[in-house]
């Protein structure tokens, strides 16, 4: 029962977070912000995760996942309420910073919790359930937010998301005694500190690949609303197109365990990122809803497979009792990309259009495919 409770609560929380990112982009554009300003706004989400992810991982290793996750939801709810109370562009920046700070603790703790529940032999299944919940949240968030914006406005969307998060807080607190405590560290662990973690070549490659995968998802969440807005799609249509990516992620995660059994996980990851690169290259050449829906679906097949694989591969390579810290390092790499890429390419898109943004993201995905292939070769040589 615990695994399903965690999956449902993560579905609601991450669905709200994905919805907020879409909502924030559209609200900022409605308030007159440029693409460059939206890039800075979305990058604001990554500031605290970049600075505090490793620290958050150490806190989680020490005190367990419950309180970091609970505090993360409470903080996120507070961040969501800021634009509802104060509907200005300045409020959006404050909301992004608060939400990003909250995501540090909730995101790292939820990944650590889902990977540590029950027997290790069930870890792959639990991560699969978790990833299916995240895919469903990627569908529900944009669709729900788009519908509410079109029928009730941006402020109403913020209020609805805040109510959802209040419910999550209440349920999470009611089941607090069922959450497992922190696991003791292995005093004989060979890796000490961030530098030592990153000296482990295979783990280092997997952390970088994981960052590229999650960057691919979030860059899509950032750029697709801007692209849809530029070609005059409604908020509902933008949400529908983005929902295709989440539908594909649900589909591929059902068959992912079979693929892993047939091919090595590193090779599955490499192929998934190549598919993602191709999809990103196609975006700037199409404006029809049907074509964009199909391209988003293909993108979802690649990223939908890559997300759970990246989490599983990093966790499986973590030293005993330090999984939170390693996941924190992963989170830092992810948010470093989130901080640099939206600002850089948001400014670039304001100057020369969105096509270079999509092509550059495709190059990034192709680089991730190459690194995953190298990690597989490293493992082969080691054995």
N, C-alpha and C positions, 0 to 999 in steps of 0.2 A: 504493500500500500504506500509506503514512504516514497518509493521511486516515482509513482504516479502523482503523488502530491507535489513533489519537487518539480516534475515536468510541467504540471498545470500552472503552478505559480511562476515558473520561469517563462512559460508561454505568455502569461498575462503581462509580466514585467517587461520582457524583451519586446513583445508586441507593442506595448506602450512606448518603449524607447524608440523603436523603428518608426512608429507613427509620429512621434515628436520630431524626429529628424526631417521627415517629409513635411510635416506641418510647419516647422520652423523655416524651412526653405521657402515654402509658398507664402507664408505670412510676411517674411522679410521682403520678398518680391512685391507683394501687395502694398507694403509700406514704402516702396520706392527704392529699395536697396539694389545695387548693381550686382553683377555676377561675382565681381571681386569681393564685395562686401559679404555676400553669402558664403564665399570661400573662407573668409576670415571667421565668420560666424560658426560654420561647421567645424573648422579647425579648433575653435574654442572648446569643443567637446573633448578634444584630445589633450589639452594642456595638463590637467591634473592626473589623468591616467599615465601620461608620459613621465611625470615627476614622482608619482607615488605608487606605481604598480608593484615594484619590488618590495617596498615597505609594507604594502597591503598584504602581499603574499606571506611575508614573515609574521604579520599579525595573525593571519588566518592559520598558519602552521602552529602558532602558539596558543590561540584561544578557541580554535574550531570555527566552523563556517556560519553558525546561526546568527550571532550578533552582527558580524559584518554584512550579511545579507539583509537582515532586518533593518539595520541602520541605513543601508543603501537604498532600500525601497522608501523609507521615510524621507530621506534627503531628496530622492528623485521626485516624490510627490510635492515637496516644497518647491522644487525647481519648476515643475509644471504649472504651479499656481501663480508664479510671478507674472507671466504674460497675460494671464486671465485678469489679474488685479490691475496690471499696469501695461496696457497694450501698445508698447512703443518698441522701436528698434533697439534702444538701450536695454530694455527689459529682456529682449531675446538673448543678448550677450550674457547677461547675468544668469538667465535660465540655463544657457548652454554650459556655463562654468559649474553651476551647482549640479546639474545633471551628470556632467562628466566626472565630477568628484564622487558622486554616488555610485556611478557605474564601476569605478575602480574596485570598490569593495564587493559589490554585488556580483560583478562579472567574474572576478577571480575566484571568489568563494563558491559560486554556483558550479563552476567547472571542477573545482577541487572536490566538492561534495558529490557530484554526480559520478565522478570517477572512483570514489572511495566507498560508496554504499555497497554493503554486502560482500559476497565472495569475489575475489579477483577474476575468477573464471566467467563471471557475468558482466565484466566491465564493458566488453564490446557491445553487448546488448543494451546496457544502461546508457552508454554514450549514443547508441543508435536511437533510443527512445527520446533522449534529450535533444538530439539533433532534429528529429522529426517535429518535436515541439517548437524548436526555433524556426524551422521552415514554415510551420503553420502560423507562427507569430509574424513572419515576414509577409505572409499573405493577408492576415487579419489587420495588421497595423496600417499599411497604406490604403487598403480598401475601406476600412472603417473611417479613417481620418478623411479620406477624399469624399466619402458620402456625407459626413457630418459638416465638412466645410461648405459643400454645395447646398446643404439644406438648413444649416444653422449658423454658419460663419466660423471664423478661426477661433474666437474666444470660446464658443460653445465646445469646440473640439478639445481645447485645453481643459475645460471643466469636466468633460466626460472622462478623459484620461486620468485626471486627478481622482475621480470617484472610483475608477477601477483600481488604482493604486492603494486607496484607503482600504478597499476590500482585501487586497493582497496582504497588506500589513496585518489586518485583523486575523486572517486565517493562518498566516505564518506564525504569529505570536501564539495562537491557540495550540499549535503543534510543536512548540519549541522543545519540549522534553523528548521528542522522538528523533531529534537530530543528533547524529553521532558526535562525540567530542573530538578534540584534536588528537592526532596520532603522534606517538613519541618519535623523536628523531633517532636515526641510526648514528650513534657516536663514532662509528667506524667509516662513515661515508667519506669517500675520497675527495669529493669536490667541496671546496670551501669558498664562499663568496661568489659574486657575479663573474669576476674574471675567470675563476676556476671553472664555473659552469660553462662559460663560453669557449673555454679551451677544449672541451669535449667536442670533437669535430662533428660527429653525427648529430648530437643534440643541438649544436649551434646551427647546422644547416636546417634542421627541422623547425627550430624557433624562427628562423628567417622565412622559411616557406610558409609557416603558419601566419606570420605577419602579412605576407603577400596575399594569402587567401582571404583573410578577414578584410584587408584593405580593398580587395576586389569587390567584396560585398558592399562595404560602406561607400566606396567611390561610386558604385552604381546607385545607391540610395541618395547620394548627393547630386550626381550629374543628371540622372533621369528626370527629376522634377524640373530642373533648369531647362533641359532640352525639350521636354514636353511643353513647358510654358512658352518657349521660344517659337514652337510650331503651332501654338494656339490650341492645344489640347485642354479640355476641362480637367478639374481636379479629379473627378470621378474616372475619366479616361486614363489619366496618369496613374491613378491607383490600380486600375484594371491591368494596364500594361505591366506595372511593377509586380502585380499579383502573379503573373505568369512565371516569374523567376521563382517565387515561393512554391507554386504548384509543381514545377519541375524538381525543386529540391526535395519535396515530399516523395515524388515518384522515385527518384534515384536512390534515396536513402532506404527505401524498402528492399531494393536489390543489392545495395552496397555490401552487406555481409557475404553474399554469394560471390561478388567480384573479388573481394579480399581473399576468399578461399582459393579462387582460381588463379589470381595474379597477386604478386606481392604488393603490399600497401604503398610502397614508394612508387611503384610503376603505375598504380591506379591514380595516385596523386598527380604524377607527371602528365598522364593523359588527360585528366580532368582540367588541369590548368591550360593545356594546349587548346582544348575546346573553348575555354573561357576567353583566351586570347583571340581566337577567330571571331567569336561573337562580338567582342568589343570593337573589332575592326569594322564590322558591318553596320553598327549603329548610325554613324553620321551620313550614310548613304540612303537612308529610308526615313519617311515621314508618316506613312500610313499606319493606322492603329493595328491592322492585322499583321503587317510585317514586323512592327516593333514588338508585338505580342510574341510572335514566333522567335524572334532573336532573343528576347528576354527569357523565353523558355529554354533555349539552347544554353544561354548563359547560366541559368539555374541548374542545369544538369551538371555543368562543370563545378561551379561554386558550391552547389548543394552536396556534392560528394567530398569536396576538399575540406569543408569546415569540420565535420566530425572526425575525418581522418587526421587532420592537423592536431586536434585536441588529443586524440588517442595516442598518436605517435610521440607527442611531446611528453605526455603524462607517463607513458610506458618507459621513457628514457630518463625519468627523474630519479634522483637518489631518495632512499627511504626517508620519510618524514620531512622532505623538502619540496614536495610537489607544489605547494602554494607559492613558494619562492620562485621556482622554475616557471610556473604559469604566470607569475608576476613579471618575470623577465620577458616572456612571450608577449604579455600585454603591453610592456614598454615598447617593444619593437613595433607592434601593431600601431600604437598611438603615435610613435614617431613618424610613421608614414602618414597617418591621418593628419598630423599637424603640418607637415611639409607639403604634401601633395595638394590638398584643397586650396591652400593659400597660393601656391605656385601656379597651379593650373586654373584656378579661379581667376587670377589676374590675367593669365594667358588667354583664356576664353573670352574675357572682356575685350581683349585687344584684337585677336585674330579669329575668334569663333571657337566652337566646341569640338570640331573634328580633331585637332591636335590632342585634345584631352583624351578622347576615346582611343586614339592610336597609341598614345604614350602609355595608357593603362594596359593596352594589349601587349606592349613590349614588356611591361612589368610582369604580367601573367606568364609570358613566355620565359622570362628569366626564372620565375618560380618553378616552372616545369623542368628547366635544366638543373636547378639546384636539387630538386627532389630526385631526379635521375642520378645525380652525383652521390646523394646520400645512400641510395640503393646500392651503388657500386662500392661505396665505403663499407657497407654492411657485408657485402659479398666477400670482399677481400679479407675482412676481419674474421669471417668464418671459414 
